[in-house]
Amino acid sequence: MIYDVAVVGCGPSGMAAAVKLKNFGLSVLLVDEQPAPGGQIWRGIERNASIMSSASLSALGADYQAGMSSVREFRAANVDYLPSTQVWQIEGDWTLFLTSAGRARRISARAVLLATGAQERPAPFAGWTLPGVMTVGAAQILMKSGDMLPKGRIWIAGSGPLPLLYATQLLKRGKSISGYLDTSPGLDFSAIGKLVGGWRNVPQLIKGIGWQWGMRRKNLLHWKVQGLAAQGNERLEHISWMENSELKSAAADVLLVHEGVVPRIHETLALGCEHRWNDAQRYLAPALSKMRETSRIGLFVAGDAGGIGGWVAAEASGEIAAIGIAARLGAISDVDGIIRQAHLRQRQARALALRPFLDAVYPPPRHDIEGDVMVCRCEEVTASTVKTAADYSGPDMNAVKAATRCGMGPCQGRQCGYTVQSIISKASGQSPEKLGFYNIRPPFKPVTLGELALMEAGNMPN
């Protein structure tokens, strides 16, 4: 069987797109790595809604609870659905290679929608590989997946809405936090000037201010932190940082860090799609048409995989992409009328109204990464090794990759790519935009010979 559309990712944009495509009468297969719908934002929502206390569920916030209605709508649409399944290769005729339950399989589609979301931006610093140091996103996954909360002296460091949200969630769950280290540069006139369009999304602005006020009211907030470092023998024991030109330190059992998110671009890079550089947030994203189509006809991108905007904007973009796909496949004709009737452009614009302000207030870190700081955890490559390779190889991401093995591990450069790019840029004077990224080759995710030996063609979901 050849599906009309294969959707990759079961978060807000993927579910919204799948439901709309199904309503247009198209055959749809949705593939997702997670065992249940929801993506990262609504991870475990069905399970948690049934087993969590009302207080614990409430602590996760209204945005999390809003996911239940989207998941119910997706379930009711009876879309063919393959959870716990990885996509490790996509070919240009829109053949997808998957692994699940120890078997590889391949399916074909007339069009593909990537709704793969975002990942946390890698931000290495001295001691970041010590046990006890992890990202805020990983900690939140543990909270949503297994109701697991950190213990001991907990410090949160970074910038952006996510660490503020997670800190607020911990406090609502009755956990104490030793401190919150805000690494953002703070407000300036240029950032304030970008608040003009934010009036369209005042509730989100008020929510963020409330999170920050909660940290300040409890005397947890440290401003304009720089030079974060973690120390310990077998595990994290202390942290240190610079604050107002003063070196400070504290005992710590857990350090949770976060420096923003970036789109997942491995699939679109591997498929040779045109990409554009977002200078405000220093990331690459696929160039998309108004209908969310890439430079490859038949390949669409929705949600944060096409540019960071949050779950409300992701849902709207998923519906817009579905309309674009349906039009591309000849299932509908009145594209503008359908978009207008659903107010999709207005919904998307309202959801993105605060984005210029957030980009200005929470720019990506530009601190120097040098010496023995680990850059690539998979291959254990340090910043000095990358710098030396860049001095000899010149401004070439792939030459440095070949010389150091950075980007050749299981993560395929997801956790080191932008860091290596930054080091090469500084060493060569070449802009990150011109440097680009690693050449991405299949498999996108590890696949075993045993799984390949059991390759099956055209399996229908169970």
Secondary structure, 3 states (H helix, E strand, C coil): CEEEEEEECCCHHHHHHHHHHHHCCCCEEEECCCCCCCCCCCCCHHHHHHHCCHHHHHHCCHHHHCHHHHHHHHHHCCCEEECCCEEEEEECCCEEEEEECCEEEEEEEEEEEECCCEEECCCCCCCCCCCCEEEHHHHHHHHHHHCCCCCCCEEEEEECHHHHHHHHHHHHCCCCCCEEEECCCCCCHHHHHCCHHHHHHHHHHHHHHHHHHHHHHCCCEECCCEEEEEECCCCCCEEEEEECCEEEEEECCEEEEEECEEECCHHHHHCCCCEEEECCCCEEEECCCCCCECCCCCEEECHHHHCCCCHHHHHHHHHHHHHHHHHHCCCCCCHHHHHHHCCHHHHHHHHCCCHHHHHHHCCCCCCCCCCCCEEECCCCEEHHHHHHHHHHHCCCHHHHHHHHCCCCCCCCCCCCHHHHHHHHHHHHCCCHHHHCCCCCCCCCCCCCHHHHHCCEECCCCC
